[in-house]
């Protein structure tokens, strides 16, 4: 098939590379030039979104792999200005599912089709394939199936329902990921602080053979510990992509208890503090009501 990918970041570039490997014609656009890099993987780079339509046949497929927000809005508007009614716009980034519902409505009013594709796989997606959660019209999904099939491993793509559902499922996926990462982190810190001198690398390897907590995340931890057993030089500063926050907000809106995901998000906030003012308040109050000692800077 023929497809355009807008955004040549880690995910977008490797998706283009994988599709080229499978024999698809891939036209790429990026805000900064990537001519040589795209040429090396067998794709065609264009400097202007308006030029994409000249290079791929109708019914055109545009996959947007840009950061959520204004850039996605910009790309959608640019595509609609140069493409034709009936063409398909797919947001494969990490947009909020509510934005995707709005994008679908906006695009349909202009005669285009829209799908939101929650994409998981990170830097390993090129080799292993991407897990794709796709919302939109089933007929549009069926039309694009050869693209999804070659991007994903066997069994790794699914039509999740109406527009917005793909990014919603991906949002919950990432919320669960937050909780899993936090649990691994806490467990391994407990073992690191035990009196047994445990080999954390060997234990992670052990648990990857027959354990009920075996996972790809644990395999990645085993790899990380094999290279750096003490994780020396790594600062415990953890960012969040936004989807964990959206998951927590969704739980609040629906009055669904999600304490593990919520606490895993809050623990990321704690990781970014050089000094906790909250902890200072507690120390000061304990001193005031109980005369407990205070540690000075």
N, C-alpha and C positions, 0 to 999 in steps of 0.2 A: 504494500500500500504506500501512499504518499502522505506525509505528515509534516507539520511545522511545529517546532518546539521553541517557545519564547522564554529565554532565561537559561544561561549556560553556567549556572552555579554547579556545585558538586552533584546535585541530583539531576538537574536538567541535562548537563553534559553527558553524564553516564547513561542516562536514558536514551539520548540521541545515539551514543556509541553502541548501545545494545541493539537498538533498532536497525542501525546500519549493518551490524554483524548478521542480522537476520534477513538482510536483503531489502529492507524498506528504503524508499527515497526519503531523506530527512533534510528539511530546510531549517536552518537555525538562525535565531536572532538573539542579540545580547546588547545591553546598554553600552558596554565597552567592546571593541573589536575582538573577535576570536577567529579570524579568518584561517590562520595556519592550523590552529588546534582542531577546528572543525574539519578542515580539509584532510588532515591526517587520519581521521576516523571514517572518512568516506562520505561526509555530509557536505552541504552547501551553506555557506554563511551569507546572510544579507544584512546590510547596515540599517535598513529601514523596514519597519513592519509592513509598510504599504507595498513593498516589493515582493512579499511572500506569495501573494495570490498569483503572480505571474509565473511562478515556478512549480506549483502543484495543481493537479487537475481537480475539477469539481467531482464529487462533493468534498470540499476541503475539510481537513481536520487540523485544528489549532490547539496545541497543548500549552497552557501557560504554567511555567514553573518559576514564579516570582514570589517574593515575600508578600504576605497578606496585607491588604489595605489599599493605599492609593496606587501602588504600582500595578496591582491586578486590575483596578478600575481603568487605569490608563491603557493597559494592554487590550482589554475588552473593547474599549471605545475605538482604539486604533484599528483593531481587527475588523470591527463592523464597518468602519469607514472605507475599507479597501476590499473587503470580501463581498460575498453575495448571499442573499437569503437562501437558507437551506444548509449553509455551511455549519460545521459543528465546532463549538468552543468548549474546551475542557479545562477547568481549573484544577491542576494537579498539585498545587501547593497546599499550605496549611491555613487556608482561609477559615474564618468563623462560619459555621454552617448557616447562621442567620443571614450573613452576607451572601452566601451562595443561593439561598432561596430568593433573595432580592435580585441577584444577578440573573438567575433563570427567568424571572418575570420580565426584567428589562430586555434581555436578549430575545425572548419569544416575541415581544411586542414589535421587534424589528425583523422578525421572520427567520431568525437564526435558531439553532438548537444549542442547548447548554447542558453540560454534565459536570458534576463536581466529583473529583477523584481523590479520595484520601490515599496517600502514598506512603508506605513504610518500607524501609530497607536500607536507608542511609547510604554510607559509602560502600556497603557490601552489595547493594542492589545490582550493580553491573554483572557481578559474577553469579550471585545466588538468585537474582530475580527480585522483583518488587511485589509486595502484597498490596493489591489494589482494591479499594472499596468505592464503588462507583454509583452515584445517584443520578437520576435523570430518566428520560423516556426509554423504555425497553427497546424500542426499535432503533434508537440512536446507539444504545449499548451494543446491540447485535451488529450494527454496521461497523462499529469500531473494534469488534472482538478480535480480529487478527492482530491489532496493535496491543491490546491488553494481554492476549495470549502470549505474545513474544516478550513482553516486558516482565511477565510474572513467571514464577516457577509453576509446576503442575499443581492445579488446585488453588492458585494464589490470586485469583481475581473473582469478584462477585458483584452482581447488580444488586444493590442494597435497597432500592426503592426510589421514591420520588427525589427530585433535585433537592439538595441539602442533606440527604441521608448519608451520602458518602463521607462528607466532612464531619457529620455528627458521629458516625461510627468511628472515624479516625480520632476524633476528639476523646471519646471514651477510651479507645485503645491507648492513647497517650496518658490519660489519667491512670489507667491500670499500670502502665509502665512506670509512672512515678512511684506508685506504691511498691512495686517489685524492686526497683532500684533501692528504695529506702530500706526495705527488709534485708536485702543482701548487705547493704552498707552497715546496718546495725549488727547483724549477725557476725560479720567478719571483724568488726571492731571489738565485739565481746571476746572473740577468740584471740585477737591480737593482744588483748589486755589480760589474758588468762596467765596462770603460772606454769603452764605446760610447755611453753616454747613451741607452739604448734607451727607446722609448715603450711601456711595458708595456700600456697600454690598447689601443693599435693592434695590438700583437702578439696579445693575447687575441682581438681581433676577427678578425685574420687567420686564426688557428688555428681559428676557428669556421666557416671556409669551406673545406671539402675536406680538412682535416687529419684524420689517423687518431686524434688525441687530442681531437677535437671532442666536447663533451658539454654537457649542460644545466648542469653545475657550471661549466664554462668560460664559458658564456653568462652565468651569474650573476656570475662574476668580472669579466667585461667590463663588466657593469652597475655593479658596485661601483667599479671603477677609473674609469669615466666620471664618477662623482659625487665621487670622492676619490682622485685618481691616486696620492698618496703614502700613502694609508690613514692620514692624520694623525688623531690623537686616538683611535685604536683600539689598545688594549693587547693584546699578544700573549699573552693568557691564555686557554687553550682548555680548556673543560670536556669531560666525556664523559658520555653518557647511561646508560652501563652495558652496552649491547649489545656494544660493542667488547671490554670485559672478558670478557663471556660467550663471545664468539667465540674469544678467546685461550684461555680455560679449556677450551672444547670441543676446540680443537686439541691441547692438552696431554693431555686425557683420551683422545683418539683416536690420539695419537702422530703427528699429521699436521703436517708442518712448515708454519708460517705466519709466516715472519720479517717480511714486509712489514707485515702487519696488526699484529703484536706490537710492532714498532718504532714504528709510527705511534701506537699507544696510549701507549707509554712517552714519546714525544716530547711528548705532551700533558701528561704529568706534569711534564716539565722546564719547560714553558711557564709553570707556576704557581709556580715557585721564584724568589723575589727574589734569593736567594743559594744556590748549590749547595754543601752540605757535602761531597759527594763530590768536587767539584772542588778544594775546600780540602785534602782529604786527599791528592789527587794532587800538588798544588803543594807541600805540606809534605814529602812523600816524595821528590820530585825534588830539593828543597833538601837533604834529609838525605843521599841517596846520591850526588848529583852536584854539590852546591853551586850548583844553578841558582837564579837570583834569584826572589824572591817579591814580588808586588805587594801593597802595604799598602792598607787601607781609607782 
